[in-house]
């Protein structure tokens, strides 16, 4: 789901990271912050995304 959002983002970035507010994550993605962080961690381990300056970027 995160990859789909990033792939459709105009500039390949989203304003959500593992530091984002849990309510914002729940509202936008419909999942818990814990699930979001696990998904981000998995994608970072696969070197598909990176986080910097408050954004998550598609590599």
PDB file of N, H, CA, C and O in Angstrom:
ATOM      1  N   UNK A   1       0.824  -1.186   0.000  1.00  0.00           N
ATOM      2  CA  UNK A   1       0.000   0.000   0.000  1.00  0.00           C
ATOM      3  C   UNK A   1       0.872   1.255   0.000  1.00  0.00           C
ATOM      4  O   UNK A   1       0.588   2.204  -0.731  1.00  0.00           O
ATOM      5  N   UNK A   2       1.906   1.267   0.796  1.00  0.00           N
ATOM      6  H   UNK A   2       2.136   0.496   1.390  1.00  0.00           H
ATOM      7  CA  UNK A   2       2.811   2.424   0.864  1.00  0.00           C
ATOM      8  C   UNK A   2       3.519   2.607  -0.476  1.00  0.00           C
ATOM      9  O   UNK A   2       3.664   3.733  -0.952  1.00  0.00           O
ATOM     10  N   UNK A   3       3.954   1.524  -1.078  1.00  0.00           N
ATOM     11  H   UNK A   3       3.836   0.609  -0.691  1.00  0.00           H
ATOM     12  CA  UNK A   3       4.616   1.616  -2.384  1.00  0.00           C
ATOM     13  C   UNK A   3       3.658   2.173  -3.434  1.00  0.00           C
ATOM     14  O   UNK A   3       4.066   2.979  -4.270  1.00  0.00           O
ATOM     15  N   UNK A   4       2.406   1.761  -3.405  1.00  0.00           N
ATOM     16  H   UNK A   4       2.075   1.106  -2.726  1.00  0.00           H
ATOM     17  CA  UNK A   4       1.427   2.259  -4.373  1.00  0.00           C
ATOM     18  C   UNK A   4       1.231   3.761  -4.216  1.00  0.00           C
ATOM     19  O   UNK A   4       1.152   4.487  -5.208  1.00  0.00           O
ATOM     20  N   UNK A   5       1.154   4.224  -2.983  1.00  0.00           N
ATOM     21  H   UNK A   5       1.218   3.634  -2.178  1.00  0.00           H
ATOM     22  CA  UNK A   5       0.994   5.664  -2.732  1.00  0.00           C
ATOM     23  C   UNK A   5       2.219   6.416  -3.235  1.00  0.00           C
ATOM     24  O   UNK A   5       2.086   7.461  -3.872  1.00  0.00           O
ATOM     25  N   UNK A   6       3.405   5.898  -2.956  1.00  0.00           N
ATOM     26  H   UNK A   6       3.513   5.049  -2.439  1.00  0.00           H
ATOM     27  CA  UNK A   6       4.636   6.550  -3.404  1.00  0.00           C
ATOM     28  C   UNK A   6       4.757   6.558  -4.929  1.00  0.00           C
ATOM     29  O   UNK A   6       5.190   7.550  -5.515  1.00  0.00           O
ATOM     30  N   UNK A   7       4.380   5.464  -5.560  1.00  0.00           N
ATOM     31  H   UNK A   7       4.029   4.658  -5.084  1.00  0.00           H
ATOM     32  CA  UNK A   7       4.474   5.379  -7.011  1.00  0.00           C
ATOM     33  C   UNK A   7       3.516   6.349  -7.703  1.00  0.00           C
ATOM     34  O   UNK A   7       3.799   6.826  -8.803  1.00  0.00           O
ATOM     35  N   UNK A   8       2.395   6.638  -7.065  1.00  0.00           N
ATOM     36  H   UNK A   8       2.165   6.251  -6.172  1.00  0.00           H
ATOM     37  CA  UNK A   8       1.420   7.560  -7.643  1.00  0.00           C
ATOM     38  C   UNK A   8       1.624   8.997  -7.200  1.00  0.00           C
ATOM     39  O   UNK A   8       0.976   9.903  -7.724  1.00  0.00           O
ATOM     40  N   UNK A   9       2.512   9.218  -6.245  1.00  0.00           N
ATOM     41  H   UNK A   9       3.038   8.482  -5.819  1.00  0.00           H
ATOM     42  CA  UNK A   9       2.809  10.582  -5.798  1.00  0.00           C
ATOM     43  C   UNK A   9       3.545  11.312  -6.915  1.00  0.00           C
ATOM     44  O   UNK A   9       4.434  10.753  -7.557  1.00  0.00           O
ATOM     45  N   UNK A  10       3.172  12.542  -7.133  1.00  0.00           N
ATOM     46  H   UNK A  10       2.450  12.996  -6.611  1.00  0.00           H
ATOM     47  CA  UNK A  10       3.733  13.323  -8.246  1.00  0.00           C
ATOM     48  C   UNK A  10       5.251  13.423  -8.165  1.00  0.00           C
ATOM     49  O   UNK A  10       5.931  13.299  -9.183  1.00  0.00           O
ATOM     50  N   UNK A  11       5.789  13.645  -6.977  1.00  0.00           N
ATOM     51  H   UNK A  11       5.237  13.746  -6.149  1.00  0.00           H
ATOM     52  CA  UNK A  11       7.233  13.817  -6.831  1.00  0.00           C
ATOM     53  C   UNK A  11       7.921  12.641  -6.144  1.00  0.00           C
ATOM     54  O   UNK A  11       9.086  12.746  -5.763  1.00  0.00           O
ATOM     55  N   UNK A  12       7.210  11.515  -5.981  1.00  0.00           N
ATOM     56  H   UNK A  12       6.263  11.430  -6.290  1.00  0.00           H
ATOM     57  CA  UNK A  12       7.816  10.315  -5.406  1.00  0.00           C
ATOM     58  C   UNK A  12       8.112  10.406  -3.926  1.00  0.00           C
ATOM     59  O   UNK A  12       9.005   9.728  -3.418  1.00  0.00           O
ATOM     60  N   UNK A  13       7.348  11.258  -3.224  1.00  0.00           N
ATOM     61  H   UNK A  13       6.623  11.809  -3.637  1.00  0.00           H
ATOM     62  CA  UNK A  13       7.544  11.361  -1.777  1.00  0.00           C
ATOM     63  C   UNK A  13       6.206  11.576  -1.095  1.00  0.00           C
ATOM     64  O   UNK A  13       5.254  12.081  -1.689  1.00  0.00           O
ATOM     65  N   UNK A  14       6.159  11.175   0.178  1.00  0.00           N
ATOM     66  H   UNK A  14       6.933  10.764   0.661  1.00  0.00           H
ATOM     67  CA  UNK A  14       4.979  11.408   1.005  1.00  0.00           C
ATOM     68  C   UNK A  14       5.425  12.029   2.320  1.00  0.00           C
ATOM     69  O   UNK A  14       6.533  11.761   2.784  1.00  0.00           O
ATOM     70  N   UNK A  15       4.577  12.855   2.928  1.00  0.00           N
ATOM     71  H   UNK A  15       3.677  13.072   2.551  1.00  0.00           H
ATOM     72  CA  UNK A  15       4.965  13.530   4.172  1.00  0.00           C
ATOM     73  C   UNK A  15       4.726  12.686   5.421  1.00  0.00           C
ATOM     74  O   UNK A  15       4.319  13.214   6.456  1.00  0.00           O
ATOM     75  N   UNK A  16       4.971  11.399   5.333  1.00  0.00           N
ATOM     76  H   UNK A  16       5.301  10.970   4.492  1.00  0.00           H
ATOM     77  CA  UNK A  16       4.797  10.489   6.464  1.00  0.00           C
ATOM     78  C   UNK A  16       6.090   9.708   6.660  1.00  0.00           C
ATOM     79  O   UNK A  16       6.695   9.228   5.702  1.00  0.00           O
ATOM     80  N   UNK A  17       6.506   9.588   7.931  1.00  0.00           N
ATOM     81  H   UNK A  17       6.015   9.978   8.710  1.00  0.00           H
ATOM     82  CA  UNK A  17       7.688   8.798   8.295  1.00  0.00           C
ATOM     83  C   UNK A  17       7.350   7.984   9.531  1.00  0.00           C
ATOM     84  O   UNK A  17       6.213   8.007  10.003  1.00  0.00           O
ATOM     85  N   UNK A  18       8.326   7.270  10.054  1.00  0.00           N
ATOM     86  H   UNK A  18       9.250   7.252   9.672  1.00  0.00           H
ATOM     87  CA  UNK A  18       8.100   6.508  11.279  1.00  0.00           C
ATOM     88  C   UNK A  18       7.908   7.425  12.492  1.00  0.00           C
ATOM     89  O   UNK A  18       7.567   6.953  13.577  1.00  0.00           O
ATOM     90  N   UNK A  19       8.123   8.721  12.317  1.00  0.00           N
ATOM     91  H   UNK A  19       8.401   9.106  11.436  1.00  0.00           H
ATOM     92  CA  UNK A  19       7.937   9.692  13.396  1.00  0.00           C
ATOM     93  C   UNK A  19       6.589  10.421  13.295  1.00  0.00           C
ATOM     94  O   UNK A  19       6.278  11.261  14.139  1.00  0.00           O
ATOM     95  N   UNK A  20       5.796  10.106  12.278  1.00  0.00           N
ATOM     96  H   UNK A  20       6.049   9.423  11.592  1.00  0.00           H
ATOM     97  CA  UNK A  20       4.519  10.778  12.057  1.00  0.00           C
ATOM     98  C   UNK A  20       3.520  10.464  13.169  1.00  0.00           C
ATOM     99  O   UNK A  20       3.638   9.457  13.866  1.00  0.00           O
ATOM    100  N   UNK A  21       2.550  11.339  13.314  1.00  0.00           N
ATOM    101  H   UNK A  21       2.454  12.158  12.748  1.00  0.00           H
ATOM    102  CA  UNK A  21       1.509  11.196  14.325  1.00  0.00           C
ATOM    103  C   UNK A  21       0.641   9.963  14.024  1.00  0.00           C
ATOM    104  O   UNK A  21       0.218   9.767  12.885  1.00  0.00           O
ATOM    105  N   UNK A  22       0.380   9.142  15.035  1.00  0.00           N
ATOM    106  H   UNK A  22       0.723   9.301  15.960  1.00  0.00           H
ATOM    107  CA  UNK A  22      -0.422   7.927  14.813  1.00  0.00           C
ATOM    108  C   UNK A  22      -1.802   8.212  14.218  1.00  0.00           C
ATOM    109  O   UNK A  22      -2.288   7.445  13.387  1.00  0.00           O
ATOM    110  N   UNK A  23      -2.433   9.309  14.637  1.00  0.00           N
ATOM    111  H   UNK A  23      -2.038   9.932  15.312  1.00  0.00           H
ATOM    112  CA  UNK A  23      -3.760   9.641  14.112  1.00  0.00           C
ATOM    113  C   UNK A  23      -3.702   9.993  12.627  1.00  0.00           C
ATOM    114  O   UNK A  23      -4.607   9.640  11.872  1.00  0.00           O
ATOM    115  N   UNK A  24      -2.645  10.687  12.206  1.00  0.00           N
ATOM    116  H   UNK A  24      -1.909  10.973  12.820  1.00  0.00           H
ATOM    117  CA  UNK A  24      -2.487  11.028  10.789  1.00  0.00           C
ATOM    118  C   UNK A  24      -2.310   9.773   9.939  1.00  0.00           C
ATOM    119  O   UNK A  24      -2.876   9.660   8.852  1.00  0.00           O
ATOM    120  N   UNK A  25      -1.517   8.833  10.448  1.00  0.00           N
ATOM    121  H   UNK A  25      -1.057   8.924  11.331  1.00  0.00           H
ATOM    122  CA  UNK A  25      -1.282   7.578   9.735  1.00  0.00           C
ATOM    123  C   UNK A  25      -2.586   6.788   9.630  1.00  0.00           C
ATOM    124  O   UNK A  25      -2.915   6.268   8.564  1.00  0.00           O
ATOM    125  N   UNK A  26      -3.321   6.699  10.728  1.00  0.00           N
ATOM    126  H   UNK A  26      -3.053   7.122  11.594  1.00  0.00           H
ATOM    127  CA  UNK A  26      -4.588   5.964  10.740  1.00  0.00           C
ATOM    128  C   UNK A  26      -5.583   6.587   9.766  1.00  0.00           C
ATOM    129  O   UNK A  26      -6.287   5.875   9.051  1.00  0.00           O
ATOM    130  N   UNK A  27      -5.640   7.918   9.740  1.00  0.00           N
ATOM    131  H   UNK A  27      -5.068   8.497  10.322  1.00  0.00           H
ATOM    132  CA  UNK A  27      -6.582   8.612   8.860  1.00  0.00           C
ATOM    133  C   UNK A  27      -6.228   8.424   7.379  1.00  0.00           C
ATOM    134  O   UNK A  27      -7.109   8.180   6.555  1.00  0.00           O
ATOM    135  N   UNK A  28      -4.950   8.537   7.048  1.00  0.00           N
ATOM    136  H   UNK A  28      -4.234   8.735   7.717  1.00  0.00           H
ATOM    137  CA  UNK A  28      -4.535   8.474   5.647  1.00  0.00           C
ATOM    138  C   UNK A  28      -4.462   7.045   5.105  1.00  0.00           C
ATOM    139  O   UNK A  28      -4.975   6.755   4.024  1.00  0.00           O
ATOM    140  N   UNK A  29      -3.820   6.159   5.865  1.00  0.00           N
ATOM    141  H   UNK A  29      -3.403   6.394   6.743  1.00  0.00           H
ATOM    142  CA  UNK A  29      -3.584   4.796   5.399  1.00  0.00           C
ATOM    143  C   UNK A  29      -4.579   3.773   5.934  1.00  0.00           C
ATOM    144  O   UNK A  29      -4.732   2.694   5.362  1.00  0.00           O
ATOM    145  N   UNK A  30      -5.254   4.109   7.026  1.00  0.00           N
ATOM    146  H   UNK A  30      -5.130   4.986   7.491  1.00  0.00           H
ATOM    147  CA  UNK A  30      -6.210   3.181   7.608  1.00  0.00           C
ATOM    148  C   UNK A  30      -5.570   2.036   8.366  1.00  0.00           C
ATOM    149  O   UNK A  30      -6.200   1.001   8.579  1.00  0.00           O
ATOM    150  N   UNK A  31      -4.305   2.215   8.779  1.00  0.00           N
ATOM    151  H   UNK A  31      -3.793   3.056   8.606  1.00  0.00           H
ATOM    152  CA  UNK A  31      -3.596   1.182   9.544  1.00  0.00           C
ATOM    153  C   UNK A  31      -2.979   1.812  10.788  1.00  0.00           C
ATOM    154  O   UNK A  31      -2.865   3.034  10.886  1.00  0.00           O
ATOM    155  N   UNK A  32      -2.587   0.972  11.729  1.00  0.00           N
ATOM    156  H   UNK A  32      -2.679  -0.021  11.650  1.00  0.00           H
ATOM    157  CA  UNK A  32      -1.971   1.480  12.961  1.00  0.00           C
ATOM    158  C   UNK A  32      -0.554   1.960  12.684  1.00  0.00           C
ATOM    159  O   UNK A  32       0.053   1.613  11.671  1.00  0.00           O
ATOM    160  N   UNK A  33      -0.042   2.767  13.608  1.00  0.00           N
ATOM    161  H   UNK A  33      -0.536   3.050  14.431  1.00  0.00           H
ATOM    162  CA  UNK A  33       1.329   3.251  13.461  1.00  0.00           C
ATOM    163  C   UNK A  33       2.317   2.088  13.512  1.00  0.00           C
ATOM    164  O   UNK A  33       3.323   2.094  12.803  1.00  0.00           O
ATOM    165  N   UNK A  34       2.034   1.102  14.343  1.00  0.00           N
ATOM    166  H   UNK A  34       1.216   1.097  14.919  1.00  0.00           H
ATOM    167  CA  UNK A  34       2.915  -0.072  14.428  1.00  0.00           C
ATOM    168  C   UNK A  34       3.005  -0.808  13.106  1.00  0.00           C
ATOM    169  O   UNK A  34       4.095  -1.186  12.675  1.00  0.00           O
ATOM    170  N   UNK A  35       1.867  -1.015  12.458  1.00  0.00           N
ATOM    171  H   UNK A  35       0.982  -0.708  12.807  1.00  0.00           H
ATOM    172  CA  UNK A  35       1.852  -1.675  11.147  1.00  0.00           C
ATOM    173  C   UNK A  35       2.582  -0.830  10.115  1.00  0.00           C
ATOM    174  O   UNK A  35       3.313  -1.357   9.276  1.00  0.00           O
ATOM    175  N   UNK A  36       2.383   0.477  10.179  1.00  0.00           N
ATOM    176  H   UNK A  36       1.790   0.905  10.860  1.00  0.00           H
ATOM    177  CA  UNK A  36       3.044   1.397   9.251  1.00  0.00           C
ATOM    178  C   UNK A  36       4.559   1.329   9.419  1.00  0.00           C
ATOM    179  O   UNK A  36       5.296   1.265   8.436  1.00  0.00           O
ATOM    180  N   UNK A  37       5.018   1.342  10.672  1.00  0.00           N
ATOM    181  H   UNK A  37       4.419   1.394  11.471  1.00  0.00           H
ATOM    182  CA  UNK A  37       6.460   1.294  10.930  1.00  0.00           C
ATOM    183  C   UNK A  37       7.074  -0.028  10.479  1.00  0.00           C
ATOM    184  O   UNK A  37       8.188  -0.047   9.954  1.00  0.00           O
ATOM    185  N   UNK A  38       6.357  -1.131  10.680  1.00  0.00           N
ATOM    186  H   UNK A  38       5.453  -1.116  11.107  1.00  0.00           H
ATOM    187  CA  UNK A  38       6.852  -2.437  10.217  1.00  0.00           C
ATOM    188  C   UNK A  38       6.975  -2.451   8.695  1.00  0.00           C
ATOM    189  O   UNK A  38       7.956  -2.952   8.145  1.00  0.00           O
ATOM    190  N   UNK A  39       5.969  -1.896   8.026  1.00  0.00           N
ATOM    191  H   UNK A  39       5.172  -1.489   8.473  1.00  0.00           H
ATOM    192  CA  UNK A  39       6.001  -1.852   6.559  1.00  0.00           C
ATOM    193  C   UNK A  39       7.154  -0.978   6.076  1.00  0.00           C
ATOM    194  O   UNK A  39       7.867  -1.348   5.143  1.00  0.00           O
ATOM    195  N   UNK A  40       7.339   0.185   6.711  1.00  0.00           N
ATOM    196  H   UNK A  40       6.760   0.486   7.469  1.00  0.00           H
ATOM    197  CA  UNK A  40       8.452   1.069   6.328  1.00  0.00           C
ATOM    198  C   UNK A  40       9.792   0.372   6.545  1.00  0.00           C
ATOM    199  O   UNK A  40      10.678   0.430   5.692  1.00  0.00           O
ATOM    200  N   UNK A  41       9.928  -0.278   7.678  1.00  0.00           N
ATOM    201  H   UNK A  41       9.209  -0.325   8.371  1.00  0.00           H
ATOM    202  CA  UNK A  41      11.173  -0.980   7.984  1.00  0.00           C
ATOM    203  C   UNK A  41      11.481  -2.045   6.955  1.00  0.00           C
ATOM    204  O   UNK A  41      12.625  -2.197   6.526  1.00  0.00           O
ATOM    205  N   UNK A  42      10.466  -2.776   6.563  1.00  0.00           N
ATOM    206  H   UNK A  42       9.536  -2.652   6.911  1.00  0.00           H
ATOM    207  CA  UNK A  42      10.635  -3.820   5.547  1.00  0.00           C
ATOM    208  C   UNK A  42      11.054  -3.209   4.212  1.00  0.00           C
ATOM    209  O   UNK A  42      11.955  -3.729   3.554  1.00  0.00           O
ATOM    210  N   UNK A  43      10.417  -2.120   3.806  1.00  0.00           N
ATOM    211  H   UNK A  43       9.685  -1.698   4.341  1.00  0.00           H
ATOM    212  CA  UNK A  43      10.759  -1.468   2.537  1.00  0.00           C
ATOM    213  C   UNK A  43      12.153  -0.847   2.573  1.00  0.00           C
ATOM    214  O   UNK A  43      12.865  -0.850   1.569  1.00  0.00           O
ATOM    215  N   UNK A  44      12.541  -0.314   3.735  1.00  0.00           N
ATOM    216  H   UNK A  44      11.963  -0.312   4.551  1.00  0.00           H
ATOM    217  CA  UNK A  44      13.894   0.254   3.852  1.00  0.00           C
ATOM    218  C   UNK A  44      14.941  -0.852   3.785  1.00  0.00           C
ATOM    219  O   UNK A  44      16.004  -0.671   3.192  1.00  0.00           O
ATOM    220  N   UNK A  45      14.642  -1.981   4.385  1.00  0.00           N
ATOM    221  H   UNK A  45      13.778  -2.128   4.867  1.00  0.00           H
ATOM    222  CA  UNK A  45      15.568  -3.114   4.351  1.00  0.00           C
ATOM    223  C   UNK A  45      15.759  -3.611   2.913  1.00  0.00           C
ATOM    224  O   UNK A  45      16.844  -4.058   2.542  1.00  0.00           O
ATOM    225  N   UNK A  46      14.696  -3.528   2.114  1.00  0.00           N
ATOM    226  H   UNK A  46      13.815  -3.164   2.416  1.00  0.00           H
ATOM    227  CA  UNK A  46      14.763  -3.919   0.714  1.00  0.00           C
ATOM    228  C   UNK A  46      15.334  -2.801  -0.170  1.00  0.00           C
ATOM    229  O   UNK A  46      15.465  -2.961  -1.384  1.00  0.00           O
ATOM    230  N   UNK A  47      15.665  -1.690   0.448  1.00  0.00           N
ATOM    231  H   UNK A  47      15.559  -1.560   1.434  1.00  0.00           H
ATOM    232  CA  UNK A  47      16.234  -0.516  -0.227  1.00  0.00           C
ATOM    233  C   UNK A  47      15.315   0.062  -1.307  1.00  0.00           C
ATOM    234  O   UNK A  47      15.775   0.523  -2.351  1.00  0.00           O
ATOM    235  N   UNK A  48      14.016   0.026  -1.034  1.00  0.00           N
ATOM    236  H   UNK A  48      13.643  -0.349  -0.186  1.00  0.00           H
ATOM    237  CA  UNK A  48      13.045   0.585  -1.970  1.00  0.00           C
ATOM    238  C   UNK A  48      12.649   2.010  -1.612  1.00  0.00           C
ATOM    239  O   UNK A  48      12.191   2.770  -2.465  1.00  0.00           O
ATOM    240  N   UNK A  49      12.832   2.371  -0.327  1.00  0.00           N
ATOM    241  H   UNK A  49      13.204   1.754   0.366  1.00  0.00           H
ATOM    242  CA  UNK A  49      12.489   3.720   0.131  1.00  0.00           C
ATOM    243  C   UNK A  49      13.595   4.253   1.024  1.00  0.00           C
ATOM    244  O   UNK A  49      14.466   3.512   1.479  1.00  0.00           O
ATOM    245  N   UNK A  50      13.538   5.562   1.265  1.00  0.00           N
ATOM    246  H   UNK A  50      12.830   6.164   0.896  1.00  0.00           H
ATOM    247  CA  UNK A  50      14.423   6.184   2.248  1.00  0.00           C
ATOM    248  C   UNK A  50      13.657   7.316   2.908  1.00  0.00           C
ATOM    249  O   UNK A  50      12.709   7.858   2.340  1.00  0.00           O
ATOM    250  N   UNK A  51      14.082   7.669   4.122  1.00  0.00           N
ATOM    251  H   UNK A  51      14.852   7.229   4.584  1.00  0.00           H
ATOM    252  CA  UNK A  51      13.452   8.752   4.860  1.00  0.00           C
ATOM    253  C   UNK A  51      14.468   9.849   5.108  1.00  0.00           C
ATOM    254  O   UNK A  51      15.606   9.588   5.498  1.00  0.00           O
ATOM    255  N   UNK A  52      14.033  11.098   4.874  1.00  0.00           N
ATOM    256  H   UNK A  52      13.109  11.310   4.558  1.00  0.00           H
ATOM    257  CA  UNK A  52      14.863  12.238   5.244  1.00  0.00           C
ATOM    258  C   UNK A  52      14.008  13.488   5.247  1.00  0.00           C
ATOM    259  O   UNK A  52      13.058  13.603   4.473  1.00  0.00           O
ATOM    260  N   UNK A  53      14.340  14.406   6.103  1.00  0.00           N
ATOM    261  H   UNK A  53      15.111  14.313   6.732  1.00  0.00           H
ATOM    262  CA  UNK A  53      13.690  15.703   6.201  1.00  0.00           C
ATOM    263  C   UNK A  53      12.165  15.603   6.361  1.00  0.00           C
ATOM    264  O   UNK A  53      11.435  16.426   5.808  1.00  0.00           O
ATOM    265  N   UNK A  54      11.685  14.613   7.103  1.00  0.00           N
ATOM    266  H   UNK A  54      12.278  13.945   7.552  1.00  0.00           H
ATOM    267  CA  UNK A  54      10.260  14.490   7.356  1.00  0.00           C
ATOM    268  C   UNK A  54       9.446  13.887   6.222  1.00  0.00           C
ATOM    269  O   UNK A  54       8.217  13.945   6.241  1.00  0.00           O
ATOM    270  N   UNK A  55      10.119  13.311   5.239  1.00  0.00           N
ATOM    271  H   UNK A  55      11.117  13.264   5.224  1.00  0.00           H
ATOM    272  CA  UNK A  55       9.434  12.693   4.108  1.00  0.00           C
ATOM    273  C   UNK A  55       9.956  11.287   3.884  1.00  0.00           C
ATOM    274  O   UNK A  55      11.074  10.954   4.279  1.00  0.00           O
ATOM    275  N   UNK A  56       9.139  10.470   3.249  1.00  0.00           N
ATOM    276  H   UNK A  56       8.232  10.741   2.928  1.00  0.00           H
ATOM    277  CA  UNK A  56       9.552   9.155   2.796  1.00  0.00           C
ATOM    278  C   UNK A  56       9.621   9.218   1.281  1.00  0.00           C
ATOM    279  O   UNK A  56       8.659   9.608   0.619  1.00  0.00           O
ATOM    280  N   UNK A  57      10.768   8.831   0.741  1.00  0.00           N
ATOM    281  H   UNK A  57      11.549   8.515   1.279  1.00  0.00           H
ATOM    282  CA  UNK A  57      11.039   8.929  -0.699  1.00  0.00           C
ATOM    283  C   UNK A  57      11.122   7.558  -1.335  1.00  0.00           C
ATOM    284  O   UNK A  57      11.627   6.613  -0.729  1.00  0.00           O
ATOM    285  N   UNK A  58      10.631   7.450  -2.547  1.00  0.00           N
ATOM    286  H   UNK A  58      10.221   8.217  -3.039  1.00  0.00           H
ATOM    287  CA  UNK A  58      10.790   6.255  -3.351  1.00  0.00           C
ATOM    288  C   UNK A  58      12.159   6.300  -3.992  1.00  0.00           C
ATOM    289  O   UNK A  58      12.531   7.314  -4.583  1.00  0.00           O
ATOM    290  N   UNK A  59      12.923   5.211  -3.886  1.00  0.00           N
ATOM    291  H   UNK A  59      12.621   4.388  -3.406  1.00  0.00           H
ATOM    292  CA  UNK A  59      14.270   5.190  -4.482  1.00  0.00           C
ATOM    293  C   UNK A  59      14.191   4.797  -5.936  1.00  0.00           C
ATOM    294  O   UNK A  59      15.218   4.723  -6.612  1.00  0.00           O
TER     295      UNK A  59
END
